[in-house]
């Protein structure tokens, strides 16, 4: 390096002088905003290196934060994901409990509204595997005094009847949609009777309704009580369509109870007719006060007195005819001379012997005496 400088000393001194002169000119010359030219040159020389250093540092930091330091983020992500799954399961459980509470509240409301009819709640624990059979299994059986042909209902409507009671505290329920089921039915408006029969489809069919009877979709169908299984007045469903047939109409009915999603049901332990509590209270009030307000009730009839006890023959029945005036009694003996005993009524707690009713024979008219012969 020194050899080159010593060989080209003149050129080197010239270059150094020119460079110093340029630097002095750049230091003296000012550009916009009173900034010296040498600062512009310095910024142009330093900026590319700073940009390269900044880009390198940012990329290396991204690589560190995005890849090398992610082992903690991965553990945190797995923990949050497990907690999210646990909260989802807990939410499903709460939704299930809320639905069950709502169904039980509806069952309790039905039981309280018809407290006069004995009922027993049951849960659906299974269904038949046969596609042609519409049956369910409930968790009530012989221990709960369940018998065949007991009605199974829900707050929405009737479900079916008990067809088999098993020894393991389980019973089988035949649904309305089964082809072997049948329910006595009547229309809520016209009171026309018919028989609801299952067809194996979701909608059973109402039979024995003549073609002249007007039937419209949407009419409500109730139980008639003719089958001696379901009490009268329970909701069966609504009419979906009706068409004339031979010799009776073809009527399809949509059951009010959702037979495809049953979970809790009620078993009627008797055929007692379900009357709402309000109707029963009004009926009891009417029986207690049969007279309308403002009307004087009639006076009660005087109590009947027992016949007087006397010796001799006692007549229980119509009074004998009165004797004509001037005619004396021909009865002699103790019956005529014995005075009558005081009238006493028999004790109400001890019933006396039953007396036979003796009706006196009519007194025959005296026969005409024949005229004496001369």
C-alpha positions in Angstrom: 0.0 0.0 0.0 2.9 2.4 0.9 4.7 1.4 -2.3 1.7 2.3 -4.4 1.3 5.6 -2.6 5.0 6.5 -3.0 4.9 5.6 -6.7 1.8 7.7 -7.3 2.4 10.4 -4.8 1.4 13.2 -7.1 -1.9 11.6 -8.0 -2.6 10.6 -4.4 -2.0 14.2 -3.2 -4.2 15.5 -5.9 -7.0 13.1 -5.0 -6.7 14.0 -1.3 -6.8 17.7 -2.1 -9.8 17.3 -4.4 -11.6 15.2 -1.8 -11.0 17.7 0.9 -12.2 20.5 -1.3 -15.4 18.6 -2.1 -16.0 17.9 1.6 -15.4 21.6 2.4 -17.8 22.6 -0.4 -20.4 20.1 0.9 -20.0 21.4 4.4 -20.6 25.0 3.2 -23.4 24.4 0.7 -26.9 24.2 2.2 -30.0 22.8 0.6 -33.6 22.9 1.6 -34.6 23.6 5.1 -31.1 24.8 5.8 -29.6 21.3 5.8 -26.0 21.0 4.7 -25.2 18.9 1.7 -22.7 16.7 3.6 -25.6 15.5 5.8 -27.6 14.4 2.8 -24.6 12.4 1.6 -24.0 10.9 5.0 -27.7 9.9 5.2 -27.5 8.3 1.7 -24.5 6.4 2.7 -25.7 5.2 6.1 -29.4 4.5 5.3 -29.0 1.3 3.2 -26.9 -0.3 5.9 -29.4 0.7 8.6 -32.3 -0.7 6.6 -30.5 -4.0 6.0 -29.7 -4.2 9.7 -33.2 -3.4 10.7 -34.7 -6.0 8.3 -32.3 -8.6 9.5 -33.1 -8.0 13.2 -36.9 -8.0 12.5 -36.8 -11.2 10.6 -34.7 -12.9 13.2 -37.1 -11.7 15.9 -40.0 -13.0 14.0 -38.3 -16.4 13.6 -37.6 -16.5 17.3 -41.1 -15.4 18.4 -42.9 -17.4 15.7 -41.1 -20.7 15.8 -38.5 -21.0 18.5 -40.5 -19.6 21.4 -43.8 -21.3 20.4 -43.4 -24.3 22.8 -45.2 -22.3 25.5 -48.0 -21.1 23.2 -48.6 -24.7 22.1 -49.1 -25.9 25.6 -51.4 -22.9 26.3 -53.4 -23.6 23.2 -53.9 -27.3 24.2 -55.0 -26.2 27.7 -57.5 -23.7 26.3 -58.8 -26.2 23.8 -59.4 -28.8 26.5 -61.2 -26.2 28.7 -63.4 -25.2 25.7 -64.4 -28.9 25.2 -65.2 -29.2 28.9 -67.3 -26.1 28.8 -69.2 -27.3 25.7 -70.0 -30.6 27.5 -71.1 -28.8 30.6 -73.3 -26.5 28.4 -74.9 -29.6 26.8 -75.6 -31.0 30.3 -77.2 -27.8 31.4 -79.4 -27.7 28.3 -80.5 -31.3 28.9 -81.3 -30.6 32.5 -83.3 -27.5 31.5 -85.3 -29.5 29.0 -85.9 -32.2 31.5 -87.1 -29.6 34.1 -89.4 -28.1 31.6 -90.9 -31.5 30.8 -91.3 -32.4 34.5 -92.9 -29.0 35.1 -95.5 -29.8 32.4 -96.2 -33.2 33.9 -96.6 -31.7 37.3 -98.9 -29.1 36.0 -101.1 -31.8 34.4 -101.1 -33.8 37.6 -102.1 -30.8 39.7 -104.8 -29.8 37.3 -106.4 -33.3 37.6 -105.7 -34.2 41.2 -108.8 -36.4 41.4 -107.3 -38.9 38.9 -104.4 -41.1 40.2 -101.4 -40.9 37.9 -97.9 -42.3 37.9 -94.9 -40.7 36.1 -92.5 -42.9 34.1 -89.5 -42.5 31.9 -89.0 -44.0 28.4 -86.0 -46.3 28.6 -86.2 -48.0 25.2 -88.0 -48.7 22.0 -88.7 -51.7 19.8 -86.1 -52.6 17.2 -88.8 -53.9 14.8 -89.5 -51.3 12.1 -93.1 -52.4 11.8 -93.8 -52.2 15.5 -94.4 -48.8 17.3 -93.8 -49.7 20.9 -91.8 -48.2 23.8 -90.5 -49.5 27.1 -90.9 -47.5 30.4 -89.4 -48.0 33.8 -92.6 -49.0 35.6 -93.9 -52.5 36.1 -95.5 -55.0 38.6 -94.0 -53.3 41.6 -95.8 -50.1 40.8 -99.2 -52.0 40.3 -99.2 -51.4 36.6 -101.7 -53.5 34.6 -102.5 -54.0 31.0 -104.7 -51.6 29.1 -103.7 -48.6 31.3 -103.7 -45.3 29.4 -100.4 -43.5 28.8 -100.5 -39.8 28.2 -98.5 -36.6 28.1 -99.5 -32.9 28.7 -99.8 -32.6 24.9 -102.1 -35.6 24.3 -102.5 -39.3 24.6 -99.6 -41.7 23.7 -100.9 -45.2 23.9 -101.7 -48.0 26.3 -99.9 -50.7 28.3 -99.8 -54.0 26.5 -97.4 -56.0 28.6 -96.1 -55.7 32.1 -92.8 -57.4 32.8 -91.4 -58.7 36.0 -88.2 -56.6 35.9 -90.2 -53.4 36.7 -90.6 -52.6 33.0 -93.7 -52.3 30.8 -94.3 -52.1 27.1 -96.4 -49.3 25.6 -98.3 -49.6 22.3 -98.3 -46.3 20.5 -101.2 -44.8 18.6 -99.3 -45.1 15.3 -99.0 -48.9 15.7 -101.1 -50.9 13.3 -102.6 -52.9 16.1 -103.8 -49.9 18.1 -107.3 -48.4 18.3 -108.9 -45.5 20.2 -112.5 -44.3 20.4 -112.5 -40.7 19.2 -114.9 -37.9 18.6 -114.7 -34.4 17.1 -114.5 -31.5 19.6 -116.9 -29.3 17.6 -119.5 -31.6 16.0 -119.2 -34.5 18.6 -119.2 -37.0 15.8 -117.8 -40.4 16.9 -115.3 -42.6 15.1 -112.4 -45.0 15.7 -108.8 -44.0 15.4 -106.7 -46.9 14.0 -102.9 -47.0 13.6 -101.5 -47.7 10.1 -97.8 -48.1 11.0 -97.2 -44.5 9.6 -96.6 -41.4 11.7 -100.3 -40.3 11.1 -103.1 -42.8 12.1 -106.4 -42.9 10.4 -109.9 -42.1 11.6 -112.5 -44.6 10.4 -116.3 -45.0 10.4 -117.1 -41.4 9.6 -119.8 -41.1 6.9 -119.2 -39.1 3.8 -122.0 -36.6 4.5 -120.2 -35.5 7.7 -118.3 -32.2 7.0 -114.6 -32.7 8.2 -112.0 -29.9 7.7 -108.3 -30.0 8.3 -107.3 -28.6 11.7 -110.3 -29.9 13.6 -109.4 -31.2 17.1 -110.0 -34.8 17.9 -110.7 -36.0 21.5 -111.1 -39.4 23.2 -114.7 -40.6 23.4 -114.2 -43.1 26.3 -115.9 -45.9 24.2 -112.8 -48.0 24.3 -112.9 -48.2 28.1 -109.2 -47.4 28.2 -108.8 -43.7 27.8 -111.0 -41.3 29.7 -113.3 -39.0 27.8 -112.1 -35.6 26.7 -108.3 -36.2 26.2 -106.7 -34.6 23.2 -105.7 -37.0 20.4 -104.6 -34.7 17.7 -105.8 -32.7 14.7 -107.1 -33.6 11.3 -104.5 -33.2 8.5 -106.6 -34.2 5.5 -110.0 -35.8 4.7 -111.2 -37.3 1.5 -114.4 -39.2 0.5 -114.1 -43.0 0.5 -116.2 -46.1 0.1 -118.2 -46.4 2.3 -116.6 -44.0 4.9 -114.2 -41.0 4.7 -110.5 -41.4 4.7 -109.2 -39.1 7.4 -105.6 -38.8 8.6 -104.8 -37.4 12.0 -101.6 -35.9 13.3 -101.1 -36.9 17.0 -100.8 -34.1 19.5 -98.0 -35.9 21.4 -94.7 -36.1 19.7 -94.4 -39.9 19.5 -90.9 -39.8 18.0 -89.3 -37.9 20.9 -91.0 -39.1 24.1 -88.9 -39.1 27.3 -91.4 -38.7 30.2 -95.0 -39.9 30.3 -97.9 -40.3 32.7 -99.8 -43.5 33.4 -103.4 -43.2 34.4 -104.1 -45.8 37.1 -107.9 -45.5 36.6 -110.4 -44.5 34.0 -111.5 -41.5 36.0 -112.6 -38.7 33.6 -110.1 -35.8 33.8 -112.0 -32.6 34.7 -109.9 -29.4 35.2 -109.6 -28.1 38.7 -111.4 -24.9 37.9 -114.4 -26.8 36.5 -114.5 -29.0 39.6 -114.5 -25.9 41.9 -117.3 -24.3 39.9 -119.3 -27.5 40.1 -118.8 -27.8 43.8 -119.9 -24.2 44.3 -123.0 -24.8 42.2 -123.9 -27.9 44.2 -123.4 -26.1 47.5 -125.5 -23.1 46.4 -128.1 -24.4 43.9 -130.3 -21.3 44.3 -129.3 -18.3 42.3 -128.6 -15.0 44.2 -131.7 -13.0 44.9 -134.1 -16.0 44.9 -135.5 -17.3 48.1 -134.9 -21.0 48.5 -138.0 -23.2 49.0 -138.8 -24.4 52.5 -137.8 -27.9 53.3 -140.6 -30.5 53.5 -141.6 -31.5 57.0 -140.2 -34.9 58.2 -142.4 -37.9 58.0 -143.5 -39.3 61.4 -143.5 -43.0 62.0 -146.9 -44.8 62.3 -148.2 -45.3 65.8 -147.7 -48.8 67.3 -150.9 -50.5 68.5 -152.0 -53.9 69.3 -153.8 -56.0 66.8 -153.5 -55.6 63.1 -151.5 -52.6 61.8 -152.2 -51.3 58.4 -149.2 -49.9 56.4 -150.5 -48.4 53.2 -153.6 -46.5 52.2 -156.1 -45.5 54.8 -159.2 -47.7 55.1 -162.4 -46.1 53.9 -164.4 -44.3 56.5 -167.5 -46.0 57.9 -170.9 -44.5 57.2 -172.5 -42.4 59.9 -174.6 -44.3 62.5 -172.8 -47.6 61.8 -171.1 -49.1 64.8 -168.1 -51.3 64.7 -168.7 -54.9 65.1 -165.2 -55.6 66.2 -165.1 -57.2 69.6 -162.3 -58.6 71.7 -159.0 -57.1 72.9 -158.5 -55.1 69.7 -161.6 -53.0 70.4 -161.1 -52.6 74.2 -157.3 -52.2 74.4 -156.2 -48.6 74.4 -153.7 -47.4 71.9 -150.1 -47.1 72.9 -148.4 -43.7 72.7 -146.9 -42.8 69.4 -143.1 -43.4 69.3 -140.6 -43.0 66.4 -138.1 -45.8 65.9 -134.5 -44.9 66.7 -132.7 -43.9 63.5 -129.6 -45.9 64.3 -131.4 -49.3 64.7 -133.5 -50.1 61.7 -136.6 -52.1 62.5 -137.9 -55.2 60.7 -139.4 -54.6 57.3 -143.1 -54.6 57.3 -145.2 -55.9 54.5 -147.8 -53.6 53.0 -151.3 -54.9 53.6 -154.0 -53.4 51.4 -157.5 -53.8 53.0 -160.0 -55.5 50.8 -162.9 -53.4 49.7 -166.1 -53.7 51.7 -168.7 -55.7 49.7 -172.0 -54.1 49.1 -174.8 -55.8 51.2 -176.9 -58.2 49.1 -180.5 -57.4 48.5 -182.8 -59.4 50.8 -185.5 -61.4 49.0 -189.1 -60.3 49.7 -191.0 -62.7 52.1 -193.4 -65.0 50.5 -197.0 -64.5 51.6 
